[in-house]
Amino acid sequence: MKITCSIRLLPLKAEGKDEIYRLVDEAISVIANSGLKYLVGPSETTVEGEFPQLLELIQQIYKKITPLCDRYVLEVAFDCAKNGVSIDEKTTKYR
């Protein structure tokens, strides 16, 4: 059953805006390379997949960012439903 997961990376110890964006770009590259459907937004990226796939993705982001940043917040929110949830069903009427 597919669900959606919103992911937000907040670097706390980064040297300026360029460094913050570079770290966020690193996290987005992990998401892009996952093969999962995703949508980049201005404050978070939403990914669609099976729960185990999304947990693995969070772990991959953690492994990628931890050596690059002394401290950060990784916010993760799952939207789960018995019949599944998709990015399209949540955004179609706005696009």
Secondary structure, DSSP 8 states (H G I E B T S, - for coil): -EEEEEEEEEESS-SHHHHHHHHHHHHHHHHHTTT-EEEE-SS-EEEEEEHHHHHHHHHHHHHHHTTT-SSEEEEEEEE--TT---HHHHHGGG-
